[in-house]
Amino acid sequence: MTAKWWLWAAYAVALISLLVFPHVTGVMMRELIGRIFILAVFGMSYDILRGYTGIINLGHAAFFGGGTYIAGIVFTRLGTSAAALLLAVALAWAFAALLALIMGQFAFRNTGAGGVLACAMITLAFGEMVRHTAETLREFTQGADGLTFVVPVIFRDRIGMYYYALLFLVVMTVLLRQFINSPTGRVLQAIRDNEQRARFLGYDVRKYKLLALVTAALAASSSGFMFALLTRFANTDLLSVQNTLNALLFTIVGGTGTLYGAIVGTAFVQLVQSYLLELRGIHEIFARWQIFFGAIYVLVVLYMPLGMVGAFLRIKGSLARWRTAGSNHTEAGE
């Protein structure tokens, strides 16, 4: 009971701190934290695939960037009315679901180790096709130059947008947590652990993988849509394989298969990246922050393969077992 009380107290303090934060900090830091809230959902959507289903999707950024571009194109062409906003959301979700279904039909044909590699290559090809299409349709996307647009009035206040991003993170975390704890989520984890056994038990593995991909695509597209509202800008970098690798980095650093690890990993990566860029005045090498993250990636894989949250959970479990063993030893001595 005491442990739960302290846990709820910690949640309350964290929530109050986040609510007060935009009023006691500068514009740049407020924008950075808002970006972390939104990108964390992108990371969690990738964790649904890699961490909970065992799928390697190298074209996942197509869903995120697609949501961003659809928002920008609709607001540019049709205005920023409530009807345009609802249409943009509907189109973003429809695009993500349709692309996921088509992508999955090709990516999940094979099984085993060869199937994982084929899935990675096929999803990469689909992602690059989407990126190339965006670069080609310059009339709508402005190509690599990027598309700048105006957002609906309710999202123009920067402090208000911070709270929208925070609410988005909370709602998506709850929804995705419910999904992975549902019977469907348990089947996905069984497929991750032993796909052949899941198939022998009678589960339609391909159907469940498609469901996981569609769910992750909708979450990533929603994240991309919110990113559009925050930044009011879209370019083809959002559709690139590099952006997919960013989501992969978030999950690996934070902890794959933990969901919350994506939040921790996103915060760590974004804050460190921002700090390194601030050091550009000291030496130009800090502008090439990818070098440092390459080193961090190697160190995490070698010395912390479970990520930050995974390592914390392992230490917590070890301490609990140690306390239980000590208690049993004491009772036996008595």
C-alpha positions as CSV (number, residue, x, y, z in Angstrom):
1,M,0.0,0.0,0.0
2,T,2.8,2.4,0.9
3,A,4.6,1.7,-2.4
4,K,1.5,2.4,-4.4
5,W,1.0,5.7,-2.4
6,W,4.5,6.8,-3.3
7,L,3.9,5.8,-6.9
8,W,0.8,7.8,-7.2
9,A,2.5,10.7,-5.5
10,A,5.3,10.6,-8.0
11,Y,2.8,10.6,-10.9
12,A,1.1,13.6,-9.4
13,V,4.3,15.5,-9.0
14,A,5.4,14.7,-12.6
15,L,2.0,15.8,-14.0
16,I,2.0,19.1,-12.0
17,S,5.6,19.8,-13.2
18,L,4.6,19.2,-16.8
19,L,1.6,21.4,-16.5
20,V,3.6,24.3,-14.9
21,F,6.7,23.8,-17.2
22,P,5.6,26.0,-20.2
23,H,5.0,29.0,-17.9
24,V,8.5,28.9,-16.3
25,T,10.7,28.2,-19.3
26,G,11.7,29.8,-22.6
27,V,10.2,29.3,-26.1
28,M,12.9,27.0,-27.3
29,M,12.7,24.6,-24.4
30,R,8.9,24.6,-24.6
31,E,9.0,23.7,-28.2
32,L,11.6,21.0,-27.6
33,I,9.5,19.3,-24.9
34,G,6.4,19.5,-27.1
35,R,8.4,17.8,-29.9
36,I,9.5,15.1,-27.4
37,F,5.8,14.4,-26.5
38,I,4.9,13.9,-30.1
39,L,8.0,12.0,-31.3
40,A,7.6,9.6,-28.3
41,V,4.3,8.4,-29.8
42,F,6.2,7.8,-33.1
43,G,8.7,5.7,-31.1
44,M,6.0,3.8,-29.3
45,S,4.4,3.0,-32.6
46,Y,7.6,1.5,-33.8
47,D,7.9,-0.5,-30.5
48,I,4.6,-2.1,-31.3
49,L,6.2,-3.6,-34.3
50,R,9.8,-4.4,-33.3
51,G,9.4,-4.8,-29.5
52,Y,6.0,-6.6,-29.3
53,T,5.7,-8.4,-32.7
54,G,9.3,-8.9,-33.9
55,I,8.8,-7.0,-37.1
56,I,11.5,-4.9,-38.7
57,N,9.9,-2.1,-40.7
58,L,12.4,0.2,-42.5
59,G,9.6,2.2,-44.2
60,H,7.8,3.2,-41.0
61,A,8.6,6.9,-41.6
62,A,6.2,6.9,-44.5
63,F,3.3,6.8,-42.1
64,F,4.7,9.6,-39.9
65,G,5.7,11.8,-42.8
66,G,2.4,11.0,-44.6
67,G,0.4,12.4,-41.7
68,T,2.5,15.5,-41.7
69,Y,2.2,16.1,-45.5
70,I,-1.5,15.4,-45.6
71,A,-2.1,17.9,-42.9
72,G,0.0,20.5,-44.7
73,I,-1.6,19.9,-48.1
74,V,-5.2,20.0,-46.8
75,F,-4.5,23.2,-44.8
76,T,-2.8,24.8,-47.8
77,R,-5.4,23.9,-50.4
78,L,-8.7,23.9,-48.4
79,G,-8.0,26.3,-45.5
80,T,-8.0,25.8,-41.8
81,S,-11.6,25.4,-40.9
82,A,-13.0,22.7,-38.6
83,A,-14.2,20.8,-41.6
84,A,-10.7,20.9,-43.2
85,L,-9.2,19.7,-39.9
86,L,-11.5,16.7,-39.7
87,L,-10.9,15.9,-43.4
88,A,-7.2,16.1,-42.9
89,V,-7.4,13.7,-39.9
90,A,-9.6,11.3,-41.8
91,L,-7.3,11.3,-44.9
92,A,-4.2,10.8,-42.7
93,W,-5.7,7.8,-41.1
94,A,-7.0,6.4,-44.3
95,F,-3.7,6.8,-46.0
96,A,-1.8,5.1,-43.1
97,A,-4.3,2.2,-43.0
98,L,-4.3,1.6,-46.7
99,L,-0.5,1.8,-47.1
100,A,-0.1,-0.6,-44.1
101,L,-2.5,-3.1,-45.6
102,I,-0.8,-3.0,-49.0
103,M,2.7,-3.0,-47.5
104,G,1.8,-6.0,-45.2
105,Q,0.4,-8.0,-48.1
106,F,3.9,-8.1,-49.6
107,A,6.1,-8.0,-46.5
108,F,4.5,-10.9,-44.6
109,R,4.5,-13.5,-47.3
110,N,7.6,-15.3,-45.9
111,T,8.4,-16.7,-42.5
112,G,11.4,-17.4,-40.3
113,A,14.7,-15.5,-40.5
114,G,14.4,-15.1,-44.2
115,G,11.0,-13.5,-43.7
116,V,12.4,-10.9,-41.3
117,L,15.0,-9.9,-43.9
118,A,12.4,-9.8,-46.7
119,C,10.0,-7.8,-44.6
120,A,12.8,-5.2,-43.9
121,M,13.7,-4.9,-47.5
122,I,10.1,-4.7,-48.8
123,T,9.1,-2.1,-46.2
124,L,12.2,-0.1,-47.1
125,A,11.2,-0.2,-50.8
126,F,7.6,1.0,-50.0
127,G,9.0,3.8,-47.8
128,E,11.3,5.0,-50.6
129,M,8.5,4.9,-53.1
130,V,6.4,7.2,-50.9
131,R,9.4,9.5,-50.4
132,H,10.1,9.6,-54.1
133,T,6.4,10.3,-54.9
134,A,6.5,13.3,-52.4
135,E,9.6,14.6,-54.1
136,T,8.0,14.3,-57.6
137,L,4.7,15.9,-56.8
138,R,6.3,19.3,-56.2
139,E,3.1,21.1,-57.0
140,F,1.6,19.8,-53.8
141,T,4.6,19.1,-51.5
142,Q,7.3,21.6,-52.7
143,G,9.7,18.6,-52.9
144,A,12.9,18.7,-50.9
145,D,12.4,22.5,-50.3
146,G,9.7,21.7,-47.8
147,L,6.1,22.8,-47.4
148,T,5.2,25.7,-45.0
149,F,1.6,26.1,-44.0
150,V,-0.8,27.7,-41.6
151,V,-2.6,25.6,-39.0
152,P,-6.1,26.0,-37.5
153,V,-6.5,28.9,-35.0
154,I,-6.9,26.7,-31.9
155,F,-3.4,25.3,-32.5
156,R,-1.6,28.6,-33.1
157,D,-1.0,29.4,-29.5
158,R,2.4,27.9,-28.6
159,I,1.6,27.3,-24.9
160,G,-1.8,25.8,-25.9
161,M,0.0,23.5,-28.4
162,Y,2.3,22.3,-25.7
163,Y,-0.7,21.1,-23.7
164,Y,-2.3,19.5,-26.8
165,A,1.0,17.6,-27.3
166,L,1.0,16.5,-23.7
167,L,-2.6,15.3,-23.9
168,F,-1.8,13.5,-27.1
169,L,1.0,11.6,-25.4
170,V,-1.1,10.6,-22.4
171,V,-4.1,9.5,-24.5
172,M,-1.9,7.5,-27.0
173,T,0.1,5.9,-24.2
174,V,-3.1,4.7,-22.6
175,L,-4.5,3.4,-25.9
176,L,-1.4,1.6,-26.9
177,R,-0.9,0.1,-23.5
178,Q,-4.5,-1.2,-23.6
179,F,-3.7,-2.7,-27.0
180,I,-0.6,-4.6,-26.0
181,N,-2.3,-5.9,-22.8
182,S,-5.3,-7.1,-24.8
183,P,-5.6,-10.7,-26.0
184,T,-4.5,-9.5,-29.4
185,G,-1.4,-8.0,-27.9
186,R,-0.6,-11.2,-26.1
187,V,-0.8,-13.1,-29.4
188,L,1.6,-10.6,-31.0
189,Q,4.1,-11.2,-28.2
190,A,3.7,-15.0,-28.7
191,I,4.5,-14.4,-32.4
192,R,7.5,-12.4,-31.4
193,D,8.8,-15.1,-29.1
194,N,8.1,-18.1,-31.3
195,E,6.2,-17.6,-34.6
196,Q,6.2,-21.2,-35.5
197,R,4.6,-22.2,-32.2
198,A,2.0,-19.5,-32.6
199,R,1.1,-20.9,-36.0
200,F,0.9,-24.5,-34.7
201,L,-1.5,-23.2,-32.0
202,G,-3.9,-22.2,-34.8
203,Y,-3.3,-18.4,-34.9
204,D,-3.3,-16.7,-38.3
205,V,0.1,-15.1,-37.9
206,R,-0.1,-13.0,-41.1
207,K,-3.5,-11.6,-40.0
208,Y,-2.1,-10.6,-36.6
209,K,1.0,-9.0,-38.1
210,L,-1.2,-7.0,-40.4
211,L,-3.2,-5.8,-37.4
212,A,-0.1,-4.8,-35.6
213,L,1.2,-2.9,-38.7
214,V,-2.1,-1.1,-39.2
215,T,-2.2,-0.1,-35.5
216,A,1.4,1.1,-35.5
217,A,0.7,3.0,-38.8
218,L,-2.3,4.8,-37.3
219,A,-0.3,5.8,-34.3
220,A,2.6,7.0,-36.4
221,S,0.3,8.9,-38.7
222,S,-1.4,10.6,-35.7
223,S,2.1,11.5,-34.4
224,G,3.0,13.0,-37.8
225,F,-0.2,15.0,-37.9
226,M,0.5,16.4,-34.5
227,F,4.0,17.2,-35.6
228,A,2.6,19.2,-38.5
229,L,0.5,21.2,-36.0
230,L,3.6,21.9,-33.9
231,T,6.1,22.7,-36.6
232,R,3.9,24.0,-39.4
233,F,6.4,22.5,-41.9
234,A,6.9,19.3,-43.8
235,N,9.8,18.1,-46.0
236,T,10.8,14.8,-47.5
237,D,13.3,14.1,-44.7
238,L,10.3,13.1,-42.6
239,L,9.7,10.2,-45.1
240,S,13.3,9.0,-45.2
241,V,14.8,5.8,-43.8
242,Q,16.8,8.1,-41.5
243,N,13.6,9.1,-39.8
244,T,12.7,5.4,-39.4
245,L,16.1,4.8,-37.8
246,N,15.4,7.7,-35.4
247,A,12.3,5.8,-34.2
248,L,14.5,2.7,-33.9
249,L,17.0,4.6,-31.9
250,F,14.4,5.9,-29.5
251,T,13.2,2.4,-28.7
252,I,16.7,0.8,-28.4
253,V,18.0,3.5,-26.1
254,G,14.8,3.6,-24.0
255,G,14.1,-0.1,-24.0
256,T,12.6,-2.3,-26.7
257,G,9.3,-4.1,-25.8
258,T,8.6,-1.8,-22.8
259,L,6.5,0.9,-24.6
260,Y,7.5,3.5,-21.9
261,G,11.1,3.0,-23.1
262,A,10.2,4.9,-26.3
263,I,9.3,8.0,-24.2
264,V,12.5,7.8,-22.2
265,G,14.6,7.1,-25.3
266,T,13.0,10.0,-27.2
267,A,13.6,12.4,-24.3
268,F,17.2,11.3,-24.0
269,V,18.0,11.5,-27.7
270,Q,16.3,14.9,-28.3
271,L,17.7,16.5,-25.2
272,V,21.3,15.3,-25.9
273,Q,21.0,16.3,-29.6
274,S,19.8,19.8,-28.6
275,Y,22.7,20.1,-26.1
276,L,25.3,19.0,-28.7
277,L,24.0,21.5,-31.2
278,E,24.3,24.3,-28.6
279,L,28.0,23.4,-28.4
280,R,28.6,24.2,-32.0
281,G,30.1,27.5,-30.9
282,I,32.9,25.6,-29.1
283,H,33.8,23.3,-32.0
284,E,32.1,22.5,-35.3
285,I,32.3,18.7,-34.6
286,F,29.3,19.1,-32.3
287,A,27.2,20.0,-35.4
288,R,27.7,16.5,-36.5
289,W,25.7,15.0,-33.6
290,Q,25.1,11.8,-35.5
291,I,28.7,10.8,-34.7
292,F,28.0,10.9,-31.0
293,F,24.7,9.0,-31.4
294,G,26.5,6.3,-33.4
295,A,28.8,5.8,-30.4
296,I,25.9,5.9,-28.0
297,Y,24.1,3.3,-30.1
298,V,27.1,0.9,-30.0
299,L,27.5,1.4,-26.2
300,V,23.8,0.8,-25.5
301,V,23.8,-2.4,-27.7
302,L,27.0,-3.7,-26.0
303,Y,26.4,-2.8,-22.4
304,M,22.7,-2.1,-22.0
305,P,20.9,-4.3,-24.6
306,L,17.6,-3.9,-22.7
307,G,17.8,-0.1,-22.8
308,M,17.3,2.3,-20.0
309,V,13.8,1.1,-18.9
310,G,14.7,-2.5,-19.5
311,A,17.8,-2.2,-17.3
312,F,15.8,-0.5,-14.6
313,L,13.1,-3.2,-14.6
314,R,15.8,-5.9,-14.4
315,I,17.5,-4.2,-11.4
316,K,14.1,-3.8,-9.8
317,G,13.3,-7.4,-10.3
318,S,16.7,-8.5,-8.9
319,L,16.2,-6.4,-5.8
320,A,12.7,-7.8,-5.3
321,R,14.0,-11.4,-5.5
322,W,16.9,-10.5,-3.2
323,R,14.5,-9.1,-0.6
324,T,12.2,-12.1,-1.0
325,A,15.1,-14.5,-0.5
326,G,16.3,-12.5,2.5
327,S,12.9,-12.6,4.0
328,N,12.6,-16.3,3.5
329,H,16.0,-16.9,5.0
330,T,15.1,-14.9,8.1
331,E,11.8,-16.8,8.5
332,A,13.7,-20.1,8.1
333,G,16.2,-19.1,10.8
334,E,13.4,-18.2,13.2
